[in-house]
Amino acid sequence: MRPYWIAYLALALAAALQAPCQDSQSLGDVARSARQQKQKAALGTSAPDPSTTDALASKPVTRLQLFAWLTSQIETEDIVRELRSRGIAFDPDDNFIHDFTAAGADSSLLGELQEAAHHPTADLAPDPEILQGAIAAALAAHAHNYADAMSPLRDALKKDPNNPDLYFALGGLMRETEDFPGAVWGFTRCTQLVPAFAPAHGQLSYAYFRIQESEKAIVEARVMLKLQPDSAEAHKLLGLAYAVAGDDDSAMREYQTALNLRPEYANVYFDMGQVRAREKNWPLAVSFYQRAVALGRSNWYYYNQLGIALGRDGRIDEAAAVFKKGIAFDSSRPEIRQSYGALLCNNGRYKEAAVAFHELLRIEPDWNMARPCLYRSLMSIGQTAEAEKVKQDYIAHDPNHESW
């Protein structure tokens, strides 16, 4: 069972059968209501002085570090910043360029690599096995084969258990597989070894944000911001941390500062939409989500949230069209199929809803949350015998069935 199922199925036990049918936004609201509180007024930061020197944060960038960063799939902007400020500790040869490109480096990043100051005498020859492990991990991560990527990193850490680059890469892989406690561990270990490496603090802030630890998320984002005052990413992360703490006004200020630094930052527009959606300001949420999608950095979650906001704003046909685009973009995600089916069911389009939920359960038979809505749809179109079977399937997956 996929890790992200756990939260959804747990929520379904308590509220799955309550009308109207639930979409992904409503499930997030249930989870959020359990921990809404303001952050403490004054949070200290143990940020290192930006002038701090250490092996990772000040010396020229090595081959191992570049592959570790690609494995972690951090923003290209962060890699570019490091290249411009530190240069590189080697002369790229054809083999490196081949592997670097195959691991996901685009033409702009290759251009930055060529423009960066070269300091080949600064390159300490890496252990060949560790470097090859980092390359293998980066190639696998680029192909989204995260389990295959983790194996060579763990082997490399056995040889070099105090290598911060490897911990940074491992933390990124855990983030991509939605193992956020694991990501906290990996990025924390990296920051312990190299406290002045700003991207590690940023990634740690994001991991804390995902596990709802707002105070720690704020602290780590502030550390990154102290190290990189002009970083749009740092302001964005601080905004996320404020948002999870329930301080939406501070979050919006940080998001706006991020946009001032990087005007076409799609993720920030999306995050601003999230704030307005929590406030149930659906027209404004729609406008922010649409801007995020228009900037071309879309993913299934953008489509899901835009579809939900359109539906809440009464724009049902537009919402249905957006959900279809999101399903086409990533057909593997049950969440967006759930939201699409809920939209149809809640608006009396029961035949379409039944089709949507049947398809969802064909793909994910254990996605029990779909069954109450499917039951309701089948009953509404007179298919009572099939509806009763769906009810029994629901009970089989949830023996307590307290909410039925």
Secondary structure as UniProt FT lines:
FT   TURN            3..4
FT   HELIX           5..15
FT   TURN            16..17
FT   HELIX           24..33
FT   TURN            50..51
FT   TURN            55..58
FT   HELIX           63..72
FT   HELIX           76..86
FT   HELIX           94..102
FT   TURN            103..104
FT   HELIX           107..115
FT   HELIX           120..122
FT   HELIX           128..142
FT   TURN            143..144
FT   HELIX           146..159
FT   TURN            161..162
FT   HELIX           164..176
FT   TURN            177..178
FT   HELIX           180..193
FT   TURN            195..196
FT   HELIX           198..210
FT   TURN            211..212
FT   HELIX           214..227
FT   TURN            229..230
FT   HELIX           232..244
FT   TURN            245..246
FT   HELIX           248..261
FT   TURN            263..264
FT   HELIX           266..278
FT   TURN            279..280
FT   HELIX           282..294
FT   TURN            295..296
FT   HELIX           300..312
FT   TURN            313..314
FT   HELIX           316..329
FT   TURN            331..332
FT   HELIX           334..346
FT   TURN            347..348
FT   HELIX           350..363
FT   TURN            365..366
FT   TURN            368..369
FT   HELIX           370..380
FT   TURN            381..382
FT   HELIX           384..397
FT   TURN            399..400
FT   TURN            402..403
//
